[in-house]
Structure formats: structure tokens, C-alpha cells
Amino acid sequence: MIKIDDDLLDQISAKAKSVKRLRMNYNFHPDYDDPINRMVNAMEPGTYLQPHKHENPDRFEVFLVLRGRFAVITFDEQGNVKDHFILDARDGKYGVEIPEKTYHTLLSLESGSVAYEIKAGPYFPLTAKNFAPWAPAEGNPAVETYMKSLLKLIGE
């Protein structure tokens, strides 16, 4: 039995806070070839997930909030915000399922935020994500400004 409790969330959150990318995951699937990838993702404010979609192979993705708050944002092909949802279990907003071929990102809105993620495997690092050409790449100096503009656009 795999147990998801405060101890696990505390450990993963502490690791996320200690690394430059401000995020850390803990995989429950035994290897990347598993047909269903399941993981806990701890993300601190300021971490950046470049908007991306899962296409060729087409894959949906599920995010369930375990602790904290996240903004989940979807985009059209040109980079315009299509929809957003604030994940916060305290407000009864527990999760989202992102359809395949849909550009999306997740932004951590408070320290200690942790989500449970489910997506179809197997995971192939070179083809798992189709990054949005209209969004700055991770490490680009424009990332901070881009993230702030997204938060302002959705009223956060």
C-alpha cells in the first residue's frame, strides 16, 4: 500500500524548497514504462512550468490538490488564456482533468502546495511535452514577467 500523508507531503515540500527549480516530485509508478504515471508534485511559488500540451502521443493529465493552492490555466493555440481554475481543497475545488492536445500550465499560489498528478504512460522525456512556442522557456529572463502577467490576467 502506498500511503499519502503529512509526512510524505512535508518531505517532498522541503525538497522543493531546497532546489533551484522550486519543485520536486515523488513517483509512485515503478518506472517510466508504466502505463499510468502517478506522482505527488510539490511546487513552490515562483516555479515555472512552461505551457505545454501532450500530443503525439496524445495524453490527458489529471491534477488533484492535496495541500495549498494552484492556478491551472489552459490556452488556445495562439497563447490566449482559454480557461483557468484555482485548485484549493479548502474551497471545495479539488482537481482538473486537462484534455489531450491542450496547452496548459500550473502555477503554485502558496508555499507548501502539493498536487497529485495522473497521466498515461509510458513517459518518454524527449516527446512527453510539446512546449508552447509563444511562452518563454524555463530559464529565460522573461519567465518572471510572463508568470506575473498570467496571474494578473486571472485575477490572482
N, C-alpha and C positions, 0 to 999 in steps of 0.2 A: 504494500500500500504506500502510495506517495502522499505525504502529508504537507498541506499548505497551511502554515500557522504564523503567528507573530515572529517566532524565532527565525524562520526562513526569510520572511519579508525584511526583518531587521538586518540580517546578514547581507542580503542582496542589496538593500538600500545603502548600507555602509560601504560596500564595494563600489556602488555607483558614485557615491560622493567622493571617493578617493581616486577616481581615474579622470583623465582629461576630458573624455567624451561625455562624462556625467551620466552614463547609463551602463547597466550590466544586466545580462540575462542568465537565467538558470534553466537549462533544458531538462525536460522530463523524457523526451524521446532518446532512445539509446544511441542513435547515430543519425546522420543526415539523410540516410536512405529510408528512414521510417516513413510510412505512407501518411502519417499525421504528425506534424511537428507541433509540440506543446511546450510552452515555456512561460516562466514568470519574467517580466521585464520591469526593472526598477529604473526610473528616469527622473532626473533632477531638472528643475527649471534651467533653461539655457542649453540643454542638449538639443541636437538638431537631427531630425530625420528628413533628409531631402525628399520632397514629394516624389512619389513613385507609384507605379502600378505593376500588377503581376499579370503578364501577358506572354504567351508563347514560352513556357506553358501558362495557361490561364488558371489563376488560383484566387479564391476568395480568402478573406482574412477576418478573424474574429478577435475583438479586444473586449475584455471584461475588467472593470476596475475592481481591485482588491483593497486599495488604500489610496487616499489622496484625490487629486483632480487632474483630468486631461481634457484638452480640446482635440477633437478628431475633426479634421477638415478634408472635404473632398473637392476636387477641381474638375473643370472641363478640360478639353484638350489644349486650350489656349492659356490655361493657368488662372482662369477666373474661378473664384470660390463658388461652388455649386451648393454646398450644404455644410453645416457643422453641427456638432453635438458635444455638449460638455458632459463628460463622464464624471459622476460624483455619487457614490453609493448613499451618502447622507441625504441626497435629494431624490433618491429613487431612480437615478439614471445610471444603469449598471453596465451597459455594453452596446456595441455596434457590430454589425457584420458588413464588411466592405466588399461589394461585388467585384468579381474579376474584371480586369481591364479598366479599373477606376483609379485615377490619380488620387493619392491621399497622403496625409501626414498626421502625426500625433505630436502635440506639444504638452509638456508637463507644466502644470499650473501651480503646483506647490511641492515643497520639499518632502521627500519620503513617498512619492507617488509610485504605485506598483500596479501593473496590469498583467492579466493572464492572456496569453496570445495562443490562438489555434489557427493553423493553416495546413493545407495539403502539402505533403512531401512528395517525393524526396526533395531536399534542398540542394540546389546547385549554385554555389556562390557567384559564378560568373553570369548566370542567366536568371537568378531569382527575382531581380528587380529591374524594371525599366525606369530609369530616372528621368524626371521631367526636365526637358531641355530649357525651360523658361525659369527654372529655380536655381539659385546658386548651389554649387556642390559643397559638400562638407569641407570645412577648412577655408573656404573662400571668405575674405574680409566682409563681404556683403551679407553674410548669413545673419548677423545680429540685427541689422536694419530690416531684412526681409521678415524675420520672425516677429519683430515688433510691429511691422505693418500688418501681418496676418492677425495678430492679437487685437490690434486696433480695429481692424475690419470686422471682426466677430464680436467686438464689444467687451473684450477682456483686458 
